[in-house]
Amino acid sequence: MTTKRDAQLQLLTERPAWKALPEHHRKMRNLHLRQLFAGGPLRGERLGVKAAGFYLNYPKNRVTDETIALLVQLAGECSLRERTDAMFSGATTNVTERRAALRVSLRGPENEHKLLALNM
């Protein structure tokens, strides 16, 4: 019986989305961006992302809706959201040193990272 912990420890390369990515790459690698832009005028709106003062210019890369779907699937298979939340909450995520990943505390408000460090 596979436990949740076993599933989390599953190798990245063993996950279904990861295994689907090489085939997707084979389909995409020889496509020219002109072909992708010819697929519809809304490519820039659909695949461009603005966040935190940045613009991620995915439309000018060999990225399709399928690419995004596979990457989102892989993130889900790896419990990325849960792991990110755990890391930012100060949970023990550095399994080698058996402590929280302190670098994320530097990204919060000034007093927040001091409190997190004191709780270690």
Buried (B, 14 or more C-beta within 10 A) or exposed (E): EEEEEEEEEEEEEEBEBBEBBEEBEEEBEEEEEEEBEEEEEEBEEEBEEEEEEEEEEBBEEBBBEEBBEBBEBBBEBBBEEEBEEBBBEBBEBEEEEEEBBBEBBEEEEEEEBEEBEEEE
